[in-house]
């Protein structure tokens, strides 16, 4: 079962043209290295576009998102021990 988090995070990402790949993120003072991006998708909320990523650190699954308008990252959900 997913736990809703919805907190701002710091993310190290690689931008190549229009493609974005998160490499790591920091949440609650701990750095998580992204071992794999399992899925990505775009969503709109009014005039705001978000790029969502399902990522794993090898032990947990996370949903993180990038707000293309404000250039902010958020940790949306976590599935622990997946």
ZINORVEN-V759098 format. One record per pair of residues at least 24 apart in sequence whose ideal C-beta (glycine too) atoms are under 6 Angstrom apart, sorted by the first residue. I is the first residue (numbers start at 0). GAP is how many residues later the second one is. Records with the same first field share a line. If there is no record, write none. Layout:
I = GAP / GAP
This chain:
1 = 75 / 77
2 = 75
3 = 73
4 = 70 / 73
5 = 70
6 = 68
7 = 66
8 = 64 / 66
10 = 62
19 = 31
21 = 31 / 33
26 = 48
31 = 25
32 = 24
